Amino acid sequence: MKTRNSGFTLAEVLVSIVIGAISIAAAFASYNYFNKSYKSVSQKAAINSSARDALTVIARDLRNAGYIDINFTRDSRPEIKLINLRQKYLDNLDSLAVWYTTAPNDRMRVYYRPMKYQDSNKMYLAREVVMNPVTVGTVIYDNIEFVPNIVDFQVVFKDKEGNELYPVCDYCGPVENAQGSGTMVGSYNLGQANMKKVHKAEIYLTIESAKEVFNTNQETRIRNHEMPYGNDLTFNDKYYRETFFVSVHTRNLA
């Protein structure tokens, strides 16, 4: 009785190996592509989520800015602490402060400041909230990281006619001093007198991805508002950046 041995020829084995290698290479290439795409999409989604949440809170504070309860008695002159802009506060980024009463005996001050991470040139937007800063000074939030990885934060105030309004400050900096913030207008200095004229606040917030997104360096130019009070930035790297904008009517001021 004859036995019949079945098996693969050398040619068939080699063809199978080649097909298998091609399949593995294709699967690996697909994995790399979708992995990079996922990282890019997730970085962009994180930026959008961070900016959307931040601008919602900032817009709410701006709408409340300047509100003084008619029974509020703690501060001797609450009318000179309504809204504050420090231009070029850190690396040409602005700083914003707003005051408003939350109850007849309580007044809140909110700061938005750019700050640098420890041992790094990268920055984040910090939020500080203090209740009754003039009399008691109860700290609610102490410069917590509010928006990570920012590259620009610009604030523009406009009056009812749409004209840009400078200076607007109580705690004024070098830029505001050069704009004549100390000039007296009646019983107020110019920076304080302009607070009640703020009809609209425009916010430019630019955020960069936490990690590199592109395979090669990309040249990016970002221009937030007009010079000299805006910012014109150029980058050439692998990070993704996006600017977000909000315009808010300050209903308790002008």
C-alpha positions as CSV (number, residue, x, y, z in Angstrom):
1,M,0.0,0.0,0.0
2,K,1.4,3.3,-1.0
3,T,1.4,6.3,1.4
4,R,1.0,9.8,0.2
5,N,2.9,12.6,2.0
6,S,1.3,16.1,1.7
7,G,3.1,19.4,2.4
8,F,4.2,22.8,1.1
9,T,6.9,23.3,-1.5
10,L,9.7,25.7,-0.9
11,A,8.3,28.1,-3.3
12,E,4.9,28.1,-1.5
13,V,6.6,28.7,1.8
14,L,8.6,31.6,0.4
15,V,5.5,33.2,-1.1
16,S,3.7,32.9,2.2
17,I,6.6,34.5,4.1
18,V,6.6,37.4,1.6
19,I,2.8,37.9,1.9
20,G,3.0,37.8,5.6
21,A,5.8,40.3,5.7
22,I,3.9,42.7,3.5
23,S,0.8,42.3,5.7
24,I,2.8,43.0,8.8
25,A,4.4,46.1,7.2
26,A,1.1,47.4,6.0
27,A,-0.5,46.9,9.5
28,F,2.5,48.6,11.1
29,A,2.3,51.5,8.7
30,S,-1.4,51.9,9.3
31,Y,-0.9,51.8,13.1
32,N,1.7,54.5,12.9
33,Y,-0.5,56.7,10.7
34,F,-3.6,56.3,12.8
35,N,-1.6,56.7,16.0
36,K,-0.1,60.0,14.8
37,S,-3.5,61.1,13.6
38,Y,-5.1,60.3,17.0
39,K,-2.3,62.2,18.8
40,S,-2.9,65.2,16.5
41,V,-6.6,65.1,16.9
42,S,-6.4,64.6,20.7
43,Q,-4.0,67.5,21.1
44,K,-6.3,69.8,19.1
45,A,-9.3,68.6,21.0
46,A,-7.6,69.3,24.3
47,I,-6.7,72.9,23.2
48,N,-10.3,73.5,22.1
49,S,-11.8,72.2,25.3
50,S,-9.3,74.2,27.5
51,A,-10.0,77.4,25.6
52,R,-13.7,77.0,25.5
53,D,-14.0,76.4,29.2
54,A,-11.6,79.3,30.0
55,L,-13.3,81.9,27.9
56,T,-16.6,81.0,29.3
57,V,-15.3,81.8,32.8
58,I,-13.5,84.9,31.7
59,A,-16.6,86.2,29.9
60,R,-18.7,85.6,33.0
61,D,-16.3,87.6,35.2
62,L,-16.2,90.4,32.6
63,R,-20.0,90.6,32.6
64,N,-20.0,90.9,36.3
65,A,-17.1,93.4,36.4
66,G,-17.9,96.7,38.1
67,Y,-21.1,95.5,39.9
68,I,-21.3,97.1,43.4
69,D,-24.2,96.1,45.6
70,I,-26.0,99.2,46.8
71,N,-25.6,98.1,50.4
72,F,-21.9,97.3,50.1
73,T,-19.9,99.2,52.7
74,R,-16.6,97.3,53.3
75,D,-14.3,99.2,50.9
76,S,-14.0,103.0,51.3
77,R,-13.8,103.6,47.5
78,P,-15.0,100.6,45.6
79,E,-15.7,102.8,42.5
80,I,-11.9,102.9,41.8
81,K,-11.6,99.1,41.7
82,L,-13.8,97.9,38.8
83,I,-11.6,96.6,36.0
84,N,-7.8,96.6,35.4
85,L,-5.5,96.0,32.4
86,R,-1.8,95.6,32.7
87,Q,-0.3,95.6,29.2
88,K,2.9,93.7,28.5
89,Y,2.8,92.2,31.9
90,L,5.0,89.2,31.1
91,D,6.8,88.6,27.7
92,N,4.3,91.0,26.0
93,L,1.3,89.2,27.4
94,D,-1.4,91.1,29.2
95,S,-2.9,90.7,32.7
96,L,-6.5,91.3,33.5
97,A,-8.3,92.0,36.8
98,V,-12.0,92.5,37.6
99,W,-13.8,93.4,40.8
100,Y,-17.5,92.8,41.7
101,T,-19.6,92.3,44.7
102,T,-21.2,88.9,45.3
103,A,-23.2,89.9,48.4
104,P,-23.9,93.1,50.3
105,N,-20.8,92.5,52.5
106,D,-18.5,90.6,50.1
107,R,-16.5,91.9,47.2
108,M,-14.4,89.6,44.9
109,R,-11.2,90.4,42.9
110,V,-10.2,88.1,40.1
111,Y,-6.8,88.2,38.4
112,Y,-5.8,86.5,35.2
113,R,-2.1,86.5,34.8
114,P,0.4,84.8,32.5
115,M,3.0,82.9,34.5
116,K,6.0,80.7,33.7
117,Y,6.3,77.1,34.6
118,Q,9.1,76.4,37.0
119,D,12.5,76.0,35.2
120,S,10.9,76.6,31.9
121,N,10.1,79.4,29.4
122,K,6.7,77.9,28.7
123,M,3.7,79.8,30.2
124,Y,0.3,79.2,31.6
125,L,-2.6,81.5,32.4
126,A,-3.1,81.7,36.2
127,R,-6.3,82.6,38.0
128,E,-6.4,84.2,41.4
129,V,-9.6,84.8,43.3
130,V,-9.6,86.8,46.6
131,M,-12.7,87.7,48.6
132,N,-12.6,91.2,50.2
133,P,-9.0,91.9,49.2
134,V,-9.0,95.4,50.7
135,T,-10.3,94.5,54.2
136,V,-9.9,90.8,54.9
137,G,-8.2,89.1,51.9
138,T,-9.6,85.6,51.9
139,V,-7.8,83.7,49.1
140,I,-10.2,81.4,47.2
141,Y,-7.8,80.4,44.4
142,D,-4.1,81.3,44.6
143,N,-2.8,81.6,41.1
144,I,-3.8,78.1,40.0
145,E,-3.1,76.9,36.5
146,F,-6.2,78.0,34.6
147,V,-5.1,77.5,31.0
148,P,-1.9,75.4,30.3
149,N,0.6,76.1,27.6
150,I,-0.4,79.6,26.5
151,V,1.7,81.6,24.1
152,D,-0.4,84.8,24.0
153,F,-3.0,86.6,26.1
154,Q,-4.2,90.0,24.8
155,V,-6.9,92.2,26.3
156,V,-8.5,95.1,24.5
157,F,-11.0,97.6,26.0
158,K,-13.3,99.7,23.9
159,D,-15.7,102.6,24.8
160,K,-19.2,103.0,23.4
161,E,-18.0,104.6,20.2
162,G,-15.7,101.5,19.5
163,N,-12.5,103.4,20.3
164,E,-9.7,101.6,22.1
165,L,-9.4,102.7,25.7
166,Y,-6.0,103.2,27.3
167,P,-5.0,103.3,30.1
168,V,-7.6,101.4,32.3
169,C,-6.0,100.6,35.6
170,D,-5.7,101.1,39.3
171,Y,-2.6,98.9,39.7
172,C,-0.8,100.4,36.7
173,G,2.4,99.3,35.1
174,P,5.1,101.0,33.0
175,V,3.1,101.0,29.8
176,E,0.1,102.5,31.5
177,N,2.3,105.1,33.2
178,A,3.7,106.1,29.8
179,Q,0.0,106.5,28.7
180,G,-0.5,109.1,31.4
181,S,-2.3,106.9,34.0
182,G,-1.3,109.2,36.8
183,T,-2.9,112.3,35.2
184,M,-5.7,113.5,37.5
185,V,-9.3,113.7,36.1
186,G,-11.2,115.3,39.0
187,S,-10.8,113.1,42.0
188,Y,-9.6,110.1,40.0
189,N,-6.5,109.5,38.0
190,L,-6.9,108.8,34.3
191,G,-6.6,105.0,34.7
192,Q,-9.3,104.9,37.3
193,A,-11.6,107.4,35.4
194,N,-11.4,105.2,32.2
195,M,-12.8,102.2,34.1
196,K,-16.3,103.4,33.9
197,K,-15.9,104.0,30.1
198,V,-15.2,100.3,29.3
199,H,-18.1,99.2,27.1
200,K,-16.6,96.1,25.5
201,A,-13.7,93.8,26.3
202,E,-12.0,91.7,23.6
203,I,-9.9,88.7,24.6
204,Y,-7.3,86.9,22.4
205,L,-6.1,83.6,23.8
206,T,-3.5,81.5,22.0
207,I,-2.7,78.0,23.2
208,E,-0.1,75.6,21.9
209,S,-0.2,71.8,22.0
210,A,1.5,70.1,25.0
211,K,3.4,67.8,22.7
212,E,4.8,68.0,19.1
213,V,2.1,67.3,16.5
214,F,3.8,67.8,13.1
215,N,6.5,65.5,11.6
216,T,8.5,68.5,10.4
217,N,8.9,72.1,11.4
218,Q,6.0,74.3,10.4
219,E,6.3,78.1,10.1
220,T,3.4,79.8,11.9
221,R,2.6,83.4,12.3
222,I,0.1,84.6,14.8
223,R,-1.1,88.2,15.0
224,N,-3.5,89.1,17.8
225,H,-4.8,92.6,17.5
226,E,-2.9,95.6,16.0
227,M,0.4,96.8,17.1
228,P,1.8,98.4,19.3
229,Y,-0.7,97.0,21.9
230,G,-1.2,93.6,20.2
231,N,1.3,90.8,19.5
232,D,2.8,89.6,16.3
233,L,4.4,86.2,16.8
234,T,6.3,83.8,14.5
235,F,7.1,80.2,15.2
236,N,9.0,77.5,13.3
237,D,8.6,74.1,15.1
238,K,6.4,71.0,15.3
239,Y,3.8,72.4,17.8
240,Y,0.2,73.1,16.9
241,R,-1.2,76.5,18.0
242,E,-4.6,78.1,17.8
243,T,-6.0,81.5,18.8
244,F,-9.5,81.9,20.4
245,F,-11.4,85.1,20.6
246,V,-14.3,86.4,22.6
247,S,-15.9,89.8,22.7
248,V,-17.9,90.7,25.9
249,H,-20.2,93.6,26.7
250,T,-19.4,94.8,30.2
251,R,-22.9,95.4,31.3
252,N,-22.1,97.0,34.6
253,L,-19.7,99.6,33.3
254,A,-20.2,102.1,30.4
